[in-house]
């Protein structure tokens, strides 16, 4: 992506993890771990492994010519082939005998897949930290506004009362589920790749399994039961969780951007110099964070299409499908991390307009309490009869541009059951919030009990 747009959509730390330099570092780390593992089980000499590891730990720029690497990758079909050549040459300059054991028994995909798993682990750690920060911020919002009554909306229309804390509790709950998913990924999905040419590790004779076990331990990644060159469900699972996070954040951004509409004005994104203005309309306060998050939520599913299609591969190693992951996975990570950064900034600085929330409760002149009235009448009249009676009162209120409560007070069928004081209590939104507080408590307990 253009650097002009990076600050709008990405997050610097995760972008750095997927930079060219960091990718090469992880590939060299993988080569070093392979050498250490093979030396531990006697496949290659310990002296050779030591030399390989020492060279791999040097500055990347001291080992790799990136311009030459980029040019050669286009001809080789992947980055690992020319990288191994350059790395071998660097080891050879130190010890020719040791250079013979670089990349011993491995194939290009082993190094690229394992390096990508290391990238994913580092990036998931950042995502995990971001999610926890977002959860903390939405927890604070929920605790502060758990009693703040506002209108709940369905199909973009006013529905029934709820509290703003209930809305933010739902945000918090989905963020906690996202955090759980990320932690499960880190525990179960991050796995080394080592199979050699067709996945049999034939070049390691009878030492293949023990090398894989030791290699996994060296990198603190999971050991696979078998090679997975052609089975890409692990990367699909990682990308799927990230796409879910991006989508969940998109839902939240849609919520608060709609609440920022001029006619609603219930919340606003944090203000600041140069933030959310218009080039032509000085009065504007645009939901710029929501725009970035919603753009990411729009883009990620397209990238996921490529990731899902990569599941369908030919035989032991694929032609093209594997390669498509190299483009999609880094961008999905970066868009997800960028969305989390911007969402958390909003959660931490959200400008909540409680007066406007209360004002909007009255814009239908009591129609939002029609269900409450119907359910109060139902024990005496039956639900269907109560529905017809209240529906007729609603139509009259709309036709006469009057408050529903005023219409109801004049209806003898209703006043025969409830006096004016009782009707006013029925029409009080505070009295029709159901189990809102119990739900909020349950979410808080779930999050804080972790």
Residue pairs with C-beta under 8 A, 6 or more apart in sequence:
1 9
1 10
1 331
1 334
6 15
8 292
8 338
9 292
9 295
9 296
9 334
9 335
9 338
10 334
10 335
10 337
10 338
11 126
11 130
11 334
11 337
11 338
11 340
11 341
13 126
13 337
14 123
14 126
14 127
14 333
14 334
14 337
14 338
15 334
15 337
16 22
17 119
17 122
17 123
17 126
17 333
18 119
18 123
18 330
18 333
18 334
20 66
21 60
21 61
21 66
22 119
23 79
23 115
23 119
24 60
24 64
24 66
24 69
24 79
24 83
25 60
26 115
26 116
26 118
26 119
27 79
27 80
27 83
27 111
27 112
27 115
28 56
28 60
28 63
28 87
29 56
29 115
29 118
29 219
30 110
30 111
30 114
30 115
30 118
30 219
31 52
31 56
31 84
31 87
31 102
31 103
31 111
32 52
32 53
32 56
32 57
33 215
33 218
33 219
34 103
34 104
34 106
34 110
34 194
34 215
34 218
35 44
35 48
35 49
35 52
35 53
35 56
35 101
35 102
35 104
36 49
36 53
36 218
37 211
37 214
37 215
37 217
37 218
38 44
38 49
38 101
38 104
38 105
38 211
38 214
39 45
39 46
39 48
39 49
39 50
40 214
41 207
41 210
41 211
41 214
42 207
43 104
43 105
43 204
43 207
43 211
44 101
44 104
45 97
45 98
45 101
47 97
47 98
48 95
48 97
48 98
48 100
48 101
49 98
49 101
50 98
51 91
51 94
51 95
51 98
52 91
52 98
52 101
52 102
54 94
55 63
55 87
55 90
55 91
55 94
56 63
56 87
58 90
63 86
63 87
63 90
64 83
64 86
64 87
65 86
68 82
68 86
69 79
69 82
69 83
69 86
72 81
72 82
72 85
73 79
73 81
73 82
76 82
77 323
78 108
78 109
78 112
78 323
79 112
80 108
80 109
80 111
80 112
81 108
83 111
84 102
84 103
84 108
84 111
87 102
87 103
88 99
88 102
88 103
89 99
91 98
91 99
91 102
92 98
92 99
103 111
104 203
105 196
105 201
105 203
105 204
105 208
105 211
106 194
106 196
107 195
107 196
107 197
107 317
109 193
109 195
109 229
109 317
109 322
110 193
110 194
110 195
110 196
112 326
113 193
113 229
114 192
114 193
114 194
114 219
114 221
116 235
116 325
116 329
117 190
117 191
117 192
117 193
117 221
118 219
118 221
119 330
120 190
120 235
120 238
120 329
120 333
121 186
121 190
121 221
123 333
123 337
124 182
124 185
124 186
124 190
124 238
125 186
126 337
127 182
127 242
127 245
127 333
127 336
127 337
127 340
128 179
128 182
128 183
128 186
130 337
130 340
130 341
130 344
131 175
131 178
131 179
131 182
131 245
131 340
132 179
133 344
134 175
134 340
134 343
134 344
134 347
135 172
135 175
135 176
135 179
135 447
137 344
137 347
137 348
138 168
138 169
138 171
138 172
138 175
138 347
139 172
139 444
139 447
139 448
141 164
141 165
141 168
141 172
141 347
141 350
141 352
142 165
142 168
142 169
142 172
142 440
142 443
142 444
143 165
143 444
144 165
145 163
145 164
145 165
145 168
145 352
145 354
146 163
146 165
146 166
146 169
146 437
146 440
147 163
147 165
148 163
148 164
148 165
148 352
148 354
148 357
149 161
149 162
149 163
149 357
149 358
149 361
149 429
149 430
149 433
150 161
150 162
150 163
150 164
150 167
150 266
150 357
150 358
150 360
150 361
151 158
151 159
151 160
151 161
151 162
151 357
151 360
151 361
151 368
152 158
152 159
152 160
152 161
152 162
153 159
156 258
158 360
158 363
158 364
158 367
158 368
159 368
160 368
160 371
160 372
160 432
161 361
161 368
161 429
161 430
161 432
161 433
162 433
162 436
163 433
163 436
163 440
164 266
164 352
164 354
164 357
165 436
165 440
166 436
166 439
166 440
167 255
169 439
169 440
169 443
169 444
170 443
171 252
171 255
171 347
172 443
172 447
173 443
173 446
173 447
174 248
174 251
174 252
175 248
176 443
176 446
176 447
176 450
178 241
178 244
178 245
178 248
181 241
181 244
181 245
182 241
182 245
185 237
185 238
185 241
188 222
189 222
189 234
189 237
189 238
190 221
190 222
191 216
191 221
191 222
191 223
191 224
191 228
191 234
192 212
192 215
192 216
192 219
192 221
192 222
192 223
192 224
193 224
193 227
193 228
193 229
194 201
194 211
194 212
194 215
194 227
195 201
195 227
195 228
195 229
196 202
196 203
196 204
196 208
197 203
198 316
198 317
199 226
199 227
199 229
199 230
199 316
199 317
200 208
200 227
201 208
201 209
201 211
201 212
201 227
202 208
204 211
212 223
212 224
213 223
216 222
216 223
216 224
217 223
228 234
229 316
229 317
229 318
229 322
230 313
230 314
230 315
230 316
230 317
230 318
231 313
232 310
232 311
232 313
232 321
232 322
232 325
233 311
235 307
235 310
235 325
235 329
236 307
236 308
236 310
236 311
238 329
239 303
239 304
239 307
239 328
239 329
239 332
240 304
240 307
242 300
242 332
242 333
242 336
243 300
243 301
243 303
243 304
243 332
243 336
245 336
245 339
245 340
246 293
246 296
246 297
246 300
246 332
246 335
246 336
246 339
247 297
247 300
247 301
249 293
249 296
249 297
249 339
249 340
249 343
250 293
250 294
250 296
250 297
250 298
250 339
252 293
252 343
253 287
253 289
253 290
253 293
253 294
253 297
253 339
253 343
253 346
254 290
254 294
256 267
256 269
256 287
256 290
256 346
256 350
257 287
257 290
257 291
257 294
258 264
259 265
259 266
259 267
260 266
260 267
260 268
260 269
260 285
260 287
260 290
264 356
264 360
265 353
265 356
266 352
266 353
266 356
266 357
266 360
267 350
267 351
267 352
267 353
268 285
268 350
268 351
268 353
269 275
269 276
269 285
269 287
269 288
269 289
269 290
269 346
269 349
269 350
269 351
270 345
270 346
270 348
270 349
270 350
270 351
271 285
271 351
275 288
276 284
276 285
276 286
276 287
276 288
277 284
277 285
277 286
278 284
278 286
289 342
289 343
289 345
289 346
290 346
292 338
292 339
292 342
293 339
293 342
293 343
296 335
296 336
296 338
296 339
297 339
299 331
299 335
300 332
300 335
300 336
303 328
303 331
303 332
303 335
304 328
304 332
306 324
306 325
306 327
306 328
307 324
307 325
307 328
307 329
307 332
309 321
309 324
310 318
310 321
310 322
310 324
310 325
311 321
312 321
313 321
313 322
361 368
361 429
365 397
365 401
365 402
365 403
365 404
366 397
366 403
366 404
366 405
366 427
367 394
367 397
367 398
367 404
368 429
369 404
369 405
369 426
369 427
369 429
369 432
370 390
370 391
370 393
370 394
370 404
371 432
372 426
372 427
372 431
372 432
373 390
373 393
373 404
373 408
373 414
373 423
373 426
373 427
374 383
374 386
374 387
374 389
374 390
375 383
375 386
376 418
376 426
377 386
377 389
377 390
377 414
377 417
378 386
380 386
380 417
381 389
381 413
381 417
389 411
389 413
389 414
393 404
393 407
393 408
393 411
393 414
394 404
396 402
396 407
397 403
397 404
397 406
397 407
400 407
404 427
405 423
405 424
405 427
408 414
408 415
408 423
409 415
409 420
409 423
414 423
415 423
418 426
425 431
426 432
